[in-house]
Amino acid sequence: MNRLRLTKTIIFLAALVPLERLVWKALHDGLGANPIEVITHSTGDWTLILVLTTLSITPLRWITRQYWLIGVRRMIGLFAFFYATLHFLTYIWLDKFFDIHEMVKDVAKRPFITVGFSAFVLLIPLALTSTAWSIRRLGGRNWQRLHRLIYFTGILAVVHYTWLVKADRRKPIEYGIVLSVLLLYRVGVWGFEKASEKTKQQAIPVPSRNPL
Ligand code: HEM
């Protein structure tokens, strides 16, 4: 088995562990007095962790020069979407029983729900266009542009978390710091690319229209 396939298998099995733990606890009365809260928090946490992990693959592959790591990014991103869907379903199904009236009331009372929902909506086009066929259809540049939405998902997810906690803001702040580092890295790379493009353009002499 080659390195990429082995890493993908390990990531696949590891990414299912949080779900397996929840199922195991549910079957063994281990979810405590408020099971919905436990499921919401666990799926929310894992969505955010996986979004940030997806964002960290590009810097990681450049820093470690392990360029093959790009091959695991799609799987981690899809797992982020999977846990976000479970998180969303827990809310609309287990918590609100598809009661639209209740949800509208809740959205008005707790604005962090709208922010979380926006983060989730942004993940949908990314999951739908994660195939090699979509990359060919959209063209590499457009696909890359679309997939930058993941940064907005990250920002909205951290805002969602910061707004929902009542007292101890340590965890959302920690996630916020990780996200800021990843965003700064991106901005740095973008600035560097722009600067070297400009230098290249200046170095190439423009041919005169009338050589005589
Ligand atoms: C990418 C999308 C999302 C991410 C990354 C995310 C992340 C999180 C995180 C990290 C938590 C806190 C977990 C903890 O306390 O340990 C949380 C809680 C929560 N989220 Fe989300 N979320 C997302 C989308 C949504 C959506 C779409 C909804 C509902 C429409 C939602 C509703 C909630 C609720 C109700 C809570 C619990 C609030 C409380 O404890 O009072 N989230 N989410």
Residues whose N, C-alpha, C, O or C-beta is under 5 A from the ligand:
A	BS01	HEM	T40 H41 G44 D45 T47 L48 A84 F88 Y91 I113 G116 F117 A119 F120 A157 Y161 L164
